[in-house]
Amino acid sequence: MGARLVADHVAGSVVAGLARHNVRAILLKGPSLHALLYDENEARESQDIDLLLDERELSAAESALPALGFRFIGVTTSGEGRRNHRVWLDTHSGIPLELHVTLTGAGAEPSEVWRELSPATKRMRVGAHEVEVLGDAALAMHIVLNVAHHGRANPKTMADLERALTFIPRPVWSEATRLAERMKASAAFAAGLRLLAPGALFARELGIDAPPTIEIALRAESAPPLAQGLVWLRGLPSNRARLMFALRALFPPPEFMRFWSPRARSGRLGLVGAYLGRPLWIVARFPRAFIAWRQARKVAAR
């Protein structure tokens, strides 16, 4: 409970701080998810803070964060041309903050995602401040997309989905389905629902039959992150592009390494050590990733 209160205090403070810098931020999951699905005394700890921003305000937000007590850690992907999330750390509590301009699973451009979600909010008291959070339909959709992203091996998000299917009324789900369609997120939305038998039945009742892509199938089954890299590698147009991608995977930019490895955040020597260890990390995980990739190809081809 104490950790949740600390996270709520930091979340409310950073949203309010960004507002003072004329940056609008929507707090994702966390307190709003807990309020919708859990009793006050039930534990559902948040280990990080996720904010959705208008892509045009990302630079302004990052310019303001150091003054609000945050330092930049890195980015969440090294894939060329892939959307990444910018990760910061609250220097007082150690709580990570991720800045998003879209939702994983949404095929629409970030500007379209913002246009759909920015009106679909409500106000909620978080810590000492009133902040914007997603309304019930948008939150229901995000719960399912989050399950599709983390996969069946994540007990926390699977528990969220089970509760959401039980407690969220049918009209809300109908609106969540329409919202997913407008954001081109139907494939991920369907994949998330299908991870539970009641959700699969629900998807059929709602008329959601979008097949998963290979990437969505990999995430839903909690495949190793390296398997995603195989999808990206296969999709590149030339052998030269594949070679450059492989080199970038072996030796990503320092900002990714600092996110990926706590050792890399310890200083210059730690960063060098993380780089030296990364090829061995990839080799050790490649066989399992390759098997997961082949299985996901079969699922996507059905």
One Martini backbone bead per residue (centre of mass of N, CA, C, O) as a GRO file, in nm:
protein
  302
    1MET     BB    1   0.057   0.063  -0.020
    2GLY     BB    2   0.298   0.260   0.006
    3ALA     BB    3   0.395   0.244  -0.289
    4ARG     BB    4   0.135   0.355  -0.413
    5LEU     BB    5   0.140   0.632  -0.276
    6VAL     BB    6   0.404   0.724  -0.398
    7ALA     BB    7   0.322   0.694  -0.696
    8ASP     BB    8   0.082   0.890  -0.679
    9HIS     BB    9   0.240   1.139  -0.595
   10VAL     BB   10   0.425   1.149  -0.844
   11ALA     BB   11   0.208   1.151  -1.062
   12GLY     BB   12   0.055   1.406  -0.978
   13SER     BB   13   0.303   1.597  -0.982
   14VAL     BB   14   0.391   1.567  -1.284
   15VAL     BB   15   0.128   1.653  -1.416
   16ALA     BB   16   0.117   1.931  -1.279
   17GLY     BB   17   0.395   2.027  -1.377
   18LEU     BB   18   0.334   2.014  -1.680
   19ALA     BB   19   0.097   2.212  -1.675
   20ARG     BB   20   0.280   2.459  -1.596
   21HIS     BB   21   0.418   2.398  -1.901
   22ASN     BB   22   0.179   2.341  -2.106
   23VAL     BB   23   0.136   2.020  -2.054
   24ARG     BB   24  -0.051   1.756  -2.161
   25ALA     BB   25  -0.144   1.476  -1.945
   26ILE     BB   26  -0.211   1.123  -1.943
   27LEU     BB   27  -0.295   0.892  -1.711
   28LEU     BB   28  -0.201   0.560  -1.704
   29LYS     BB   29  -0.354   0.362  -1.528
   30GLY     BB   30  -0.321   0.271  -1.216
   31PRO     BB   31  -0.545   0.438  -1.038
   32SER     BB   32  -0.781   0.390  -1.242
   33LEU     BB   33  -0.765   0.082  -1.245
   34HIS     BB   34  -0.800   0.034  -0.943
   35ALA     BB   35  -1.080   0.179  -0.916
   36LEU     BB   36  -1.232  -0.013  -1.125
   37LEU     BB   37  -1.122  -0.325  -1.010
   38TYR     BB   38  -1.054  -0.239  -0.707
   39ASP     BB   39  -1.017  -0.232  -0.393
   40GLU     BB   40  -0.865  -0.029  -0.177
   41ASN     BB   41  -0.722  -0.287  -0.009
   42GLU     BB   42  -0.609  -0.384  -0.265
   43ALA     BB   43  -0.344  -0.519  -0.432
   44ARG     BB   44  -0.195  -0.290  -0.700
   45GLU     BB   45   0.095  -0.231  -0.797
   46SER     BB   46   0.299   0.040  -0.906
   47GLN     BB   47   0.621   0.061  -1.080
   48ASP     BB   48   0.507   0.292  -1.268
   49ILE     BB   49   0.480   0.564  -1.509
   50ASP     BB   50   0.219   0.660  -1.744
   51LEU     BB   51   0.224   0.881  -2.031
   52LEU     BB   52   0.014   1.070  -2.241
   53LEU     BB   53   0.100   1.241  -2.547
   54ASP     BB   54   0.147   1.482  -2.752
   55GLU     BB   55   0.386   1.472  -2.986
   56ARG     BB   56   0.424   1.793  -2.996
   57GLU     BB   57   0.500   1.783  -2.657
   58LEU     BB   58   0.757   1.618  -2.593
   59SER     BB   59   0.984   1.828  -2.576
   60ALA     BB   60   0.856   2.001  -2.353
   61ALA     BB   61   0.846   1.779  -2.142
   62GLU     BB   62   1.157   1.715  -2.136
   63SER     BB   63   1.239   2.004  -2.051
   64ALA     BB   64   1.077   1.987  -1.766
   65LEU     BB   65   1.171   1.732  -1.596
   66PRO     BB   66   1.430   1.818  -1.442
   67ALA     BB   67   1.272   2.033  -1.264
   68LEU     BB   68   1.088   1.773  -1.148
   69GLY     BB   69   1.314   1.532  -1.079
   70PHE     BB   70   1.429   1.418  -1.358
   71ARG     BB   71   1.595   1.151  -1.540
   72PHE     BB   72   1.741   1.020  -1.807
   73ILE     BB   73   1.773   0.690  -1.944
   74GLY     BB   74   1.588   0.595  -2.211
   75VAL     BB   75   1.497   0.346  -2.442
   76THR     BB   76   1.279   0.061  -2.548
   77THR     BB   77   1.425   0.069  -2.840
   78SER     BB   78   1.645  -0.026  -3.136
   79GLY     BB   79   1.459  -0.009  -3.370
   80GLU     BB   80   1.438   0.080  -3.678
   81GLY     BB   81   1.151   0.279  -3.692
   82ARG     BB   82   1.062   0.237  -3.401
   83ARG     BB   83   0.870   0.272  -3.148
   84ASN     BB   84   0.928   0.459  -2.853
   85HIS     BB   85   1.001   0.491  -2.509
   86ARG     BB   86   1.044   0.736  -2.272
   87VAL     BB   87   1.278   0.719  -1.998
   88TRP     BB   88   1.239   0.808  -1.659
   89LEU     BB   89   1.366   0.931  -1.330
   90ASP     BB   90   1.299   0.957  -1.005
   91THR     BB   91   1.533   1.077  -0.779
   92HIS     BB   92   1.375   1.014  -0.506
   93SER     BB   93   1.212   0.721  -0.562
   94GLY     BB   94   1.285   0.552  -0.843
   95ILE     BB   95   1.058   0.606  -1.043
   96PRO     BB   96   0.941   0.532  -1.341
   97LEU     BB   97   0.901   0.718  -1.658
   98GLU     BB   98   0.668   0.701  -1.928
   99LEU     BB   99   0.658   0.821  -2.263
  100HIS     BB  100   0.368   0.853  -2.467
  101VAL     BB  101   0.218   0.865  -2.820
  102THR     BB  102   0.107   0.572  -2.781
  103LEU     BB  103  -0.022   0.242  -2.832
  104THR     BB  104   0.020  -0.072  -2.805
  105GLY     BB  105  -0.148  -0.193  -3.110
  106ALA     BB  106  -0.163   0.069  -3.262
  107GLY     BB  107  -0.188   0.169  -3.612
  108ALA     BB  108  -0.210   0.447  -3.568
  109GLU     BB  109  -0.128   0.748  -3.552
  110PRO     BB  110  -0.052   0.948  -3.294
  111SER     BB  111  -0.253   1.174  -3.375
  112GLU     BB  112  -0.501   0.979  -3.373
  113VAL     BB  113  -0.481   0.876  -3.088
  114TRP     BB  114  -0.510   1.154  -2.955
  115ARG     BB  115  -0.785   1.227  -3.084
  116GLU     BB  116  -0.936   0.988  -2.939
  117LEU     BB  117  -0.830   1.017  -2.624
  118SER     BB  118  -0.845   1.320  -2.528
  119PRO     BB  119  -1.175   1.310  -2.491
  120ALA     BB  120  -1.152   1.016  -2.316
  121THR     BB  121  -1.186   1.163  -2.023
  122LYS     BB  122  -1.106   1.214  -1.670
  123ARG     BB  123  -1.123   1.308  -1.342
  124MET     BB  124  -0.859   1.264  -1.081
  125ARG     BB  125  -0.739   1.188  -0.772
  126VAL     BB  126  -0.375   1.216  -0.735
  127GLY     BB  127  -0.284   1.259  -0.456
  128ALA     BB  128  -0.271   1.623  -0.465
  129HIS     BB  129  -0.417   1.585  -0.756
  130GLU     BB  130  -0.575   1.675  -1.050
  131VAL     BB  131  -0.629   1.442  -1.314
  132GLU     BB  132  -0.591   1.278  -1.614
  133VAL     BB  133  -0.790   1.008  -1.734
  134LEU     BB  134  -0.925   0.744  -1.850
  135GLY     BB  135  -1.198   0.637  -1.949
  136ASP     BB  136  -1.368   0.347  -1.939
  137ALA     BB  137  -1.344   0.265  -2.240
  138ALA     BB  138  -1.042   0.332  -2.280
  139LEU     BB  139  -0.946   0.153  -2.044
  140ALA     BB  140  -1.051  -0.116  -2.144
  141MET     BB  141  -0.881  -0.116  -2.398
  142HIS     BB  142  -0.602  -0.089  -2.255
  143ILE     BB  143  -0.610  -0.347  -2.095
  144VAL     BB  144  -0.608  -0.533  -2.344
  145LEU     BB  145  -0.350  -0.422  -2.480
  146ASN     BB  146  -0.167  -0.489  -2.237
  147VAL     BB  147  -0.206  -0.792  -2.251
  148ALA     BB  148  -0.106  -0.829  -2.543
  149HIS     BB  149   0.180  -0.720  -2.476
  150HIS     BB  150   0.257  -0.916  -2.217
  151GLY     BB  151   0.085  -1.161  -2.181
  152ARG     BB  152   0.016  -1.469  -2.022
  153ALA     BB  153   0.278  -1.445  -1.816
  154ASN     BB  154   0.121  -1.200  -1.682
  155PRO     BB  155  -0.051  -1.186  -1.389
  156LYS     BB  156  -0.149  -0.891  -1.364
  157THR     BB  157  -0.288  -0.848  -1.644
  158MET     BB  158  -0.470  -1.099  -1.627
  159ALA     BB  159  -0.627  -1.001  -1.377
  160ASP     BB  160  -0.740  -0.751  -1.509
  161LEU     BB  161  -0.903  -0.895  -1.729
  162GLU     BB  162  -1.084  -1.067  -1.549
  163ARG     BB  163  -1.216  -0.824  -1.410
  164ALA     BB  164  -1.315  -0.668  -1.655
  165LEU     BB  165  -1.512  -0.894  -1.758
  166THR     BB  166  -1.686  -0.873  -1.490
  167PHE     BB  167  -1.731  -0.538  -1.430
  168ILE     BB  168  -1.770  -0.441  -1.717
  169PRO     BB  169  -1.996  -0.321  -1.909
  170ARG     BB  170  -2.120  -0.371  -2.221
  171PRO     BB  171  -2.136  -0.075  -2.332
  172VAL     BB  172  -1.835  -0.023  -2.282
  173TRP     BB  173  -1.727  -0.244  -2.473
  174SER     BB  174  -1.849  -0.134  -2.731
  175GLU     BB  175  -1.684   0.131  -2.724
  176ALA     BB  176  -1.404  -0.002  -2.712
  177THR     BB  177  -1.427  -0.139  -2.987
  178ARG     BB  178  -1.460   0.119  -3.157
  179LEU     BB  179  -1.196   0.249  -3.069
  180ALA     BB  180  -1.008   0.028  -3.177
  181GLU     BB  181  -1.089   0.064  -3.472
  182ARG     BB  182  -1.001   0.369  -3.501
  183MET     BB  183  -0.691   0.277  -3.399
  184LYS     BB  184  -0.605   0.007  -3.526
  185ALA     BB  185  -0.655  -0.235  -3.268
  186SER     BB  186  -0.814  -0.507  -3.319
  187ALA     BB  187  -0.600  -0.731  -3.315
  188ALA     BB  188  -0.500  -0.681  -3.022
  189PHE     BB  189  -0.775  -0.690  -2.886
  190ALA     BB  190  -0.842  -0.983  -2.963
  191ALA     BB  191  -0.586  -1.117  -2.845
  192GLY     BB  192  -0.640  -1.037  -2.551
  193LEU     BB  193  -0.918  -1.169  -2.510
  194ARG     BB  194  -0.819  -1.471  -2.597
  195LEU     BB  195  -0.652  -1.540  -2.326
  196LEU     BB  196  -0.950  -1.588  -2.240
  197ALA     BB  197  -1.231  -1.765  -2.257
  198PRO     BB  198  -1.436  -1.532  -2.198
  199GLY     BB  199  -1.303  -1.340  -2.407
  200ALA     BB  200  -1.349  -1.509  -2.661
  201LEU     BB  201  -1.656  -1.505  -2.637
  202PHE     BB  202  -1.681  -1.197  -2.636
  203ALA     BB  203  -1.558  -1.147  -2.915
  204ARG     BB  204  -1.782  -1.294  -3.070
  205GLU     BB  205  -2.019  -1.118  -2.965
  206LEU     BB  206  -1.873  -0.845  -3.081
  207GLY     BB  207  -1.734  -0.916  -3.367
  208ILE     BB  208  -1.426  -1.008  -3.318
  209ASP     BB  209  -1.189  -1.120  -3.601
  210ALA     BB  210  -0.906  -1.026  -3.589
  211PRO     BB  211  -0.608  -1.107  -3.693
  212PRO     BB  212  -0.293  -1.168  -3.615
  213THR     BB  213   0.007  -1.079  -3.603
  214ILE     BB  214   0.315  -1.176  -3.534
  215GLU     BB  215   0.368  -0.970  -3.311
  216ILE     BB  216   0.109  -1.018  -3.149
  217ALA     BB  217   0.152  -1.321  -3.103
  218LEU     BB  218   0.411  -1.291  -2.941
  219ARG     BB  219   0.307  -1.118  -2.708
  220ALA     BB  220   0.069  -1.302  -2.613
  221GLU     BB  221   0.302  -1.540  -2.552
  222SER     BB  222   0.559  -1.419  -2.420
  223ALA     BB  223   0.790  -1.368  -2.592
  224PRO     BB  224   1.087  -1.303  -2.664
  225PRO     BB  225   1.217  -1.006  -2.766
  226LEU     BB  226   1.397  -1.128  -2.994
  227ALA     BB  227   1.158  -1.217  -3.180
  228GLN     BB  228   1.092  -0.934  -3.282
  229GLY     BB  229   1.357  -0.897  -3.437
  230LEU     BB  230   1.293  -1.113  -3.652
  231VAL     BB  231   1.060  -0.964  -3.778
  232TRP     BB  232   1.212  -0.708  -3.860
  233LEU     BB  233   1.429  -0.846  -4.028
  234ARG     BB  234   1.235  -0.979  -4.242
  235GLY     BB  235   1.109  -0.684  -4.331
  236LEU     BB  236   1.349  -0.613  -4.481
  237PRO     BB  237   1.463  -0.521  -4.817
  238SER     BB  238   1.773  -0.602  -4.742
  239ASN     BB  239   2.083  -0.719  -4.662
  240ARG     BB  240   2.195  -0.453  -4.564
  241ALA     BB  241   1.967  -0.388  -4.366
  242ARG     BB  242   2.008  -0.648  -4.197
  243LEU     BB  243   2.297  -0.591  -4.111
  244MET     BB  244   2.243  -0.321  -3.967
  245PHE     BB  245   2.043  -0.438  -3.767
  246ALA     BB  246   2.231  -0.645  -3.631
  247LEU     BB  247   2.439  -0.437  -3.531
  248ARG     BB  248   2.232  -0.275  -3.361
  249ALA     BB  249   2.160  -0.512  -3.174
  250LEU     BB  250   2.452  -0.552  -3.062
  251PHE     BB  251   2.498  -0.210  -3.090
  252PRO     BB  252   2.345   0.003  -2.935
  253PRO     BB  253   2.258   0.275  -2.813
  254PRO     BB  254   2.316   0.413  -2.509
  255GLU     BB  255   2.013   0.478  -2.437
  256PHE     BB  256   1.930   0.181  -2.447
  257MET     BB  257   2.137   0.049  -2.253
  258ARG     BB  258   2.036   0.210  -2.001
  259PHE     BB  259   1.763   0.068  -2.002
  260TRP     BB  260   1.844  -0.243  -2.028
  261SER     BB  261   2.096  -0.179  -1.818
  262PRO     BB  262   2.197  -0.115  -1.503
  263ARG     BB  263   2.500  -0.124  -1.555
  264ALA     BB  264   2.500   0.115  -1.771
  265ARG     BB  265   2.416   0.332  -1.531
  266SER     BB  266   2.702   0.332  -1.358
  267GLY     BB  267   2.881   0.403  -1.615
  268ARG     BB  268   3.128   0.364  -1.833
  269LEU     BB  269   3.214   0.075  -1.750
  270GLY     BB  270   2.926  -0.039  -1.748
  271LEU     BB  271   2.871   0.010  -2.048
  272VAL     BB  272   3.097  -0.166  -2.157
  273GLY     BB  273   3.004  -0.430  -2.019
  274ALA     BB  274   2.727  -0.443  -2.160
  275TYR     BB  275   2.836  -0.466  -2.447
  276LEU     BB  276   3.003  -0.730  -2.404
  277GLY     BB  277   2.738  -0.902  -2.307
  278ARG     BB  278   2.524  -0.894  -2.539
  279PRO     BB  279   2.600  -1.123  -2.739
  280LEU     BB  280   2.560  -1.350  -2.529
  281TRP     BB  281   2.263  -1.291  -2.473
  282ILE     BB  282   2.164  -1.350  -2.762
  283VAL     BB  283   2.269  -1.638  -2.804
  284ALA     BB  284   2.116  -1.770  -2.557
  285ARG     BB  285   1.814  -1.669  -2.684
  286PHE     BB  286   1.771  -1.759  -2.979
  287PRO     BB  287   1.628  -2.038  -2.987
  288ARG     BB  288   1.363  -1.952  -2.844
  289ALA     BB  289   1.294  -1.722  -3.041
  290PHE     BB  290   1.273  -1.895  -3.299
  291ILE     BB  291   1.041  -2.076  -3.208
  292ALA     BB  292   0.837  -1.848  -3.151
  293TRP     BB  293   0.835  -1.733  -3.438
  294ARG     BB  294   0.727  -1.987  -3.584
  295GLN     BB  295   0.462  -2.008  -3.425
  296ALA     BB  296   0.352  -1.722  -3.498
  297ARG     BB  297   0.331  -1.772  -3.802
  298LYS     BB  298   0.110  -1.986  -3.781
  299VAL     BB  299  -0.104  -1.815  -3.638
  300ALA     BB  300  -0.114  -1.580  -3.859
  301ALA     BB  301  -0.193  -1.797  -4.102
  302ARG     BB  302  -0.498  -1.889  -4.017
   0.00000   0.00000   0.00000
